[in-house]
Amino acid sequence: MPHWVDALNRYGETTLPDNNKTAGPFEFDYIVAGAGTAGCLLANRLSANPENRVLLIEAGGRDNYHWIHIPVGYLYCIDNPRTDWCFRTEPAPGLNNRSLIYPRGKTLGGCSSINGMLYIRGQARDYDRWAEITGDDAWSWSNCLPDFMRHEDHHGLDDGDHTDSSREQFHGHGGEWRVERQRLKWQVLEDFAAAAVQAGVPRTKDFNRGDNEGVDYFEVNQRAGWRWNTSKAFLRHASKRPNLTVWHSTQVLRLEMNTDGEQPRCTGVRVAGARSGSETLALASREVILSAGSIGSPQLLQLSGIGPSDLLQEMNIPIVADLPGVGENLQDHLQIRSVYKVSNALTLNTMANSLTGKARIGLEYLLKRSGPMSMAPSQLCAFTRSSEEYEYANIQYHVQPLSLDAFGQPLHSFPAITASVCNLNPTSRGTVRIRSNNPFEAPAIAPNYLSTTEDRKVAADSLRVTRRIAGQPAFSKYQPEEYKPGTQYQTDEELSRLAGDIGTTIFHPVGTTRMGRADDAMAVVDSHLRVRGVKGLRVVDAGVMPVITSGNTNSPTLMIAEKAAGWILAGDQAV
């Protein structure tokens, strides 16, 4: 074994060697670029075979920041350069020319280290549509369900609990990815749920069986009150394997390409250490797998000459493969945050408005790993329909016992709840495009929110649904007062413009390297996630989704990685 393998193979300590001169090349069988949600699982699965030499590369540092692991620390990780790329979107006409922060995880575990920890798979129809788009039944719901279950460790199957005999049909146990109940409940949210039922939303006990319509508390990716990210789940033990090397604090600059043959081949990656800035070449004898996410992966492809030819020419980048779909088809969930003042209710606003209250919250977490510090950012979930024209749930609620003007701002001084609602199936499409050939310059991210008539109509209607729920008898004891947006906004035009004023991302970008059939000119990868027209290269992250899932995107991304790992280990080469 080369000496550097042992030196670099300790979990959390594996930085790229700092040299004054260019190091390498280092040789591996597989290189995974991005140690986020998909990358950590892939590194685990590929290195399970001791014959596979695997390199996992992460631009961010170790996941040793305490706020990563304390659930409420989400608020301190967003827009924090220690854990976040700190991207900004382009000013959007649909948002009345506003620009938004666009959080993307920059640490081991990637977005799983800074997200809301919410375990939601989406709807069966999402995956059946993927199967139709790709012409590959492997992506149908029935064929994706085993991949969800393979890595799952669901609390409902702990200790042989079989009170729900059907649970084993939909959930796994003993896998790396822990799914638990939340550790606290709020009476004001219980009553909001009762109001939702009165408004026609059914009560449910499981959002993850293919039809997620209903209201209940989210299940979360936590273990005993701590965040459970993919670094802990998939790297902690795998990192002890001598055939797995992890380089953190190491940014991929571009892909190395061999263009001498009939078809270009990706042979490795060129990287730079964050501390030294020295460049190093790592070679892959079998595959390079991009798992840098819906922003990072199209950026790296474009920097490497794979993408729309007109963009590459504009940036003076030699064209390796003209793939016009790279960086197109960006989809995201835009949330519209309604705030209701409430009377005679316990909310986080009032609990945390004094030093004594903050001390009590901290002590409860210290002693019991419960209370508000164990909270996911959202507690209550509801999937329902924005209007009767939809045959399925097309909007989702994230309901919180707190309110603030924006992330990073202090909680309001008055008791309040926030009912955020998003369009699950937006028809707006955006782009991710490099601004130059400089790999350290952030790309232009243009989600193009609310750019279609349908999306604006769903936004207006969803605000009316919120008002209908808040107006039910079960919630009346709180004398709810609509603080935002305000009851003065009533017409479609007023409400859709208002949505543009207050809408924010839920951080679910997908679709920028989407999969599709061979005759689909905008497809970037085939149904097995191999980059079209390039040997030795695959993309495995949320960017491959042709259409966004009807819910949170972290769990579907893990499923995608699980399926891809199975194909790769079975000998399905990106040739």
N, C-alpha and C positions, 0 to 999 in steps of 0.2 A: 504494500500500500504506500503511495507517495506520502511523504511526511506532512504535506500541507493538508491532506484529507483529514487526518487526525486533528491537526491544529485548528481547522476551520469547522469541525463537525460538532462542536458543543453548542447546545441549544441556547439561544440568546447571546452568544458570544462570537458568532461567526461573521465577522466583518471581512470585507475584501482586504487582502494584505495591502498595507500602505507602503508603496515603493516610490522612489523618485523616478524610476524608469518604468516603462510599460512592462507589466508582468504577463506571464502566460506564453503561449496559449495553454489553458487547462482543458482537459478532455473528459467528456461525459457521454453517456448514452442519451439521456434526456435532460433538457434544460427547460424549467418552468419559470417564466418571467412574470412575477407578481405573487407575493405571499399573502393574498387576501382570501376571500371566501372560497373560491374555486382552487386557487393555487395550493393552499395548505392541504386540502383533501387529495389533490392530484399527487403532491409530493409524498404523502403517506401511502397511497395505493401503489404508485409506481415503485417506490423503494421497498415495498413488502417482498418483492423478489430480490434476493441478495445479489443476483447477477446484474441487476440494473444499477448503473452509476447515475445518480440523479443530483442535479443542481437546482436549488430554489433560490431565486433572487428577489429581494425586496428593497425598494428605494428608501422606505422609511426605516426607523430604528426599531429597537426592541420594544415589546409591549409591556414595559415595566413601569409605565406611568400609572399612579394609583387610581386616577379618575377613569381609566379604561375599565377597571374591574369593579368599581362601585357603580351599581346601575344608574343612579341619578347623575353620575359623572358625565354621562352623555352631553349634558349642557356645557361642560367645560372642555370637551374634546372637539366639538364643532367649531370650525374657524380658528382652531389652534394649530399653529404650524408644527407643533410637536407631533400631532396625530392626524392632521388634515392637510391635503394639498392646497386648500384655501382658494379654490377656483371661484370665478365670478362668471355669470352668464352675460351674454350680449344684451343690451337694452332691447326689450321686446315690445312691439306694438300692442300685442294682446294684453300686456301688463301695464299699459299706458306708459311705455318707454322706461319702465323700471328694470334694473339689473338685480339679480339675486345672488346670494352666496350659494355655492354649489358643493357641498361637502363630499369628499372622497377620502377614504381611509388611507393614511400614509404611515403605516406601522405594521409589524407582524400581525396578521389577522385581518388587515385591510379594513373594509367597511364593517365587518363583523365585530371590530373593536370599538366602533363609534356609533353603531346604528341603534335602533330602538328595541332590539332583542325580540321582536315579535315573530312568532312562528305561524306563518300563513302560507299555504301552498297555491291558492288560487282555485279556479273552477275546472272541472273535467273538460268543459268545452274549450278552454284555452289550449290544452294539450292535443285534443282531437283536431283543433284547427291547425296547430303546428304540423301534425301528421299529414293533413291535407295539403298544406303549403309546400312541404318538403317532398311529398310523395313517399314518405317512409313511416310505416306504422309503428316503428320503434318509439315514436314521440307521442303516441296516443296515451290517454290517461291510464288505461289498463296496463300499458307497458312502462309507464313512468312511475306508477305507484310502487313497484318493488324497489326502484332506485331511491325513492324517498325513504322507504322503510329500512333499507340496508344499513344506513348509518345512524338511524334514530334510536334514542333511548328515552322512551315516553314514560312519564310518571304514572300513567294509568295502568301500566303493566308491572309496576313495582311489586315485589313481594307476592307474586302470584295472584294479584287482584284481578279476578275475572268476573266482577259484578256486571260488566257490560261484555257479553260474549262476542259481540260484533267488533270490539275494539281491535282485536288481533288481525282482523281483515284489513285494517287501515293504518296500523301503527306498528313500529318495530321496537324492540327492547334489547339492550346490551350493546348498542352501537356507540359511537363517539359523540354524537350530537344530542345533548341533553335538552329535553323539553319538560318544563315544569309549570305548575299553577303559579300565579302571582301570590305573593305572601301577605297581601292586605287587601281589604275591600273598603269602599266608601259608601255611606248611606245615600249621599247625594247621587252617586252613580247608579246605585241599586234602583233608585226612584226614576232616574233618567231611563234606565232599561225598561222599567215597568211602563213608563210613558211611551217608549218606542213600541212595546207590545200593543198598547192601546191605539197607537197610530197605524197598526197593521203589520208590524215587523214581528215574525215569529221568534220565540225563544229557542235557542239552540244550545247544545252541549259540546259540539265539535264542528269547527269551521273547515276541517281538512278531509272531508270525505267526498269531495267532488262537487257538492252544492253548498256554498257557504252562506246562503241567505239566512239571516237571523241576527240575534243580539246576545252577547255574553262577554265575559272578560277574555282578553287575549291570553293565550298560553305563551310562555316566554322561554328563550334560550338562556337559562340561568341554572346554576347549581348551588343550592343552599344559600341563596341570597347574593351570590356573586355573578357577574356577567360571565357567560360561557362563550368565548370567541373561538374561532377556528384554529388559532395558534395553540391554545390549550388543548382543544379537542383532538387535533390531528398531528401536531408537531411535537408536543411535549414528550411523548414516548418514542415517536418515530425518529426524532433527532439523535437518539442514541445509536441508530444503525450506522455502521461504518460506511455504507454506500450512499448515504444522504448527506449532502453538503448544503448548508444554508448561508447565503451572503445577505446580510441586512445592510442598511445604510449604503446601498450600492444601486446606482441608477443605470438602467439599460439605455444606451444612447441610440442604438440602431441594431437592426438585424444584419448579420453577415450573409451575403448572398454569393453563390457561385452561378454565373450566367454563361458558362462555357458550353453547357450541354444544350440539348434540344429544348429543355424546359428549365427555368431557373430553380435552384435548390437553396433552401436556407440551411446554412452550415453551422450557425452559432449566433452569438451576440457579442457586441462590444459594450463594455460597461465602464463606469467611472466610480471610484470610491468617493463618498461624500466628504471625507476628511482630507484626503490627499489630492483628490481630483485626477489621480493617475488613471490611465486607461488600461484595461485588461481585456483580452480576448478569451472567451470560453467557447469551445466547440462541442457540437452535439452530433454523434455518429448516427443517431436515429431520428430524433425529432426535437424541434423547438416548439414549445407550447406557450402561446400568449395568454396569460390570465391577468392582464393589467386592468381589466374592467372596461366599461362602455366608453370611457374617455381615454384611458391610457392605451388600450390596444389599437384603436384606429389611429391614434397619434403615432405610435411606433411603426405601424404599417406604412403610413404616409411618409414618415421620415426615412423609411427604408426603400422607397420607390414603388410601393404597392398601394394603389389608390386611383382616384380620378386623374386621368392624364393631364387635363387642363390645370388642375391644382398643382400637380408635381412640376409641370413645366414652369408655372408661375414662380415656384419656390426654388427653381434651378436644381431639382433633384432628378437624377437619371431614372427613367421609367423601367422598372423591373417587370411589373404586371399592371396592366390597365384594368382596374376593378372599380368602376364608378360608384359602387355601393359602399365603399369604405368611408365611414364617417357620416353617411346618410341614415335616414330612418330612425333618428333619435326620438324616443318616446319616454314620457315621464308622467308621474301622477302629481297633479297640481292640487294642493289642499287649500280650501277656503275656510278660514278660522273664524267661526262665530263665537263671540264671548257673551255669556249671560251672567249678569250680577244676580246673586241669590241671597235671600235672607234666611237667617236661622239655620245655616248650614256650616258644617265643618269642611273646610277646603285647605289646601296647602298654603294658599295666600295668607289665611289667618293663623295657621299653625306656625309659619316661618317668619312672622312679622315682628318677632322680638328675639333678643338674645336667649331668653329663657326657652322659648319655643324651639329655636335652633339647637340648643343644648339637649333638650329632650329627644329631638329627632336623631341627633348624633349618638346619644347614649343608647337608644333603642337599637340602632343598627350595630353598634359596637357589641352589645350584649346578646342580641337575638338574631342579627342579620335580617331584621324585618323593619316595618315602618316605612316612611316616605323615602328614605335613602335606598331602599331596595326596589323602588318603583321603576318600572319601565316608563319611558316618556309618555306613553298612552296606556290606559288601563282597560277601558271599556271599548268594545268593538261592535259595530253593526254593519251588516251588508243588506242593502235594500234597493228599491227601484226609484229612480228620479221621477218617473211618470208611468202611467199604465201602459204606454206603448212598448215597454220593455218586458220581455218574457223571462228575464233573469235579473239578478241583482247587478246593477251597473254603477252603484255608488257605494263608498265605504266610509264609515265614521271612525275616527280616532278621538275618543272622549277623555278629557283630563280634568281632574279636580283642582285646577289651577288656571291662572291667566297671566299673560304678560304681553307687552307690545310686540316684542320680537325676541328670538333666541339671543342670549347674551344680555338682555335687559332684565331689570329686577321684576319680581312678581308685583302685581297690583296690590294696593293696600286694602282693597275691599274683597269680601268673599265672592268667588266667581268660578265658573267652569268654562272650559273651552270645548266646543263640539266642532272638530275639523272634519270636513267632508271632501272627498275627491271623486272625480270621474274615473272609474276603473278602466274604461276602454276609450281613451282619447283618440280622436282622429287626426289631431295636429301632429305634424312631423317636423323634426328639427335636424340640425347638423353639428358635427364636430370636425373642425378643419384647422390644420396647423397654420400658424401665422408666418412662419419662416422655417428655415432648415436647422434652426437652433433647438436641440432637444430639451434645453432647460427653459424654454419659453412656453408658457401655458397656451394650449390651443384655444381657438375661438369656439365657445359653446353657445349654441343658439337653439334652445328647445322649442321656440316658436309656439308657446302656449296660447290657447284660446284663439287660434288662427282660423278655425272653421266655425260655421254657423251651428253645427251640431254640438260642438264643445261649449260654445257660449250658451246655448239653450239648456244643456245639462247643468251648467254652472248655476244659472238662474233658478232652475227647477229644484236643484239640490238645496239651495238656501230656503226655498219654500218648505221642503220636507223638514228641515231643521226647525223651522218655526212651528210646523204642525206638531212635531214631537214635544217641543218645549211648552206648547199650549195645552197638553193633555192634563186631565185631572190628577194623575199620579205625581205630577211635577208642580202642581199649583201651589202647594204649601210653601214653596220657596219664593213665591211672588217673583218669578224670573223677569228680569228686565234686559232686553237686548241692547247690550253696550256696543257691540260691533256685529254687523255693519250698521244697524240702526233701522227701525221700522219705517223711516221715511222713504226708504228705497223699496219700490213695489213692482215696477214694470220690468219686462225682460231686458230692455235696454239699460235701465238703471242698475239692475242686479248684475248683469254681465260686465258692465263697466266697473261696478264695485268689486266684483271678483278679480278684475285686473288690478285694482288698487291694493287688495289685501291678500291675494293668493300667493302662496309660497310652495316650493318644492317639498315633497316628502322624501326626496333623495332616492328615486327609483329609476335612474337612467338605464335604458336597454336599447337593443336593436341596431347598433351602429356597425356591426359586422355580421349581419343576419344570415341565417342559413336559408337555403332554397333549392329548387330543382336545377338541373343542368341548363335548362332553357330560360332560366330567370336571370336576366342581365344584371340585376341589382343585388343578387345573392353574392355574398363574399365567401362563404364556406358552404360545403355540401352538407348533407344530413348527418355525416359523421364528423363534422366540424373541421374538415381539411380545407385549407385555403385554396381556392380555385386557381389553377395555373402555376402553382408553386409547390415543389416537392419539399418534404421535411418540415412542414409548417402547419400548425393547427391553432385555432382560437377556441378557448374554453372559458367562457365567462358570460355575464348577462348580455353582452353585446350580440350574441348569436340568436337571441330570441327574435323571431320574425315579427311577433306581436306581443305586447306587454301582457303579463299575467294579471288576472283580476284579483289583485291583492299585493301584499308585500313581496319583495323580490329576492330576499336573501335565501330562503329555503329552496325556491326553484333553481337558483344558481348552484347550490350544493348538489341538487339532483342532476343537473346538467354535467357537473364535474364527475359525479359517480358513474354516470352512463359513459362518458368519454373515457374514464379510466378503465372501465371494463372492455371497451373496444380496443384500446391501446394494448392492454395486457394480453388480449386474445390474439394479438398479432396483426391488428388492423393498422398498417403503417400509412403515414401520410406521404405516399410515394407519388 
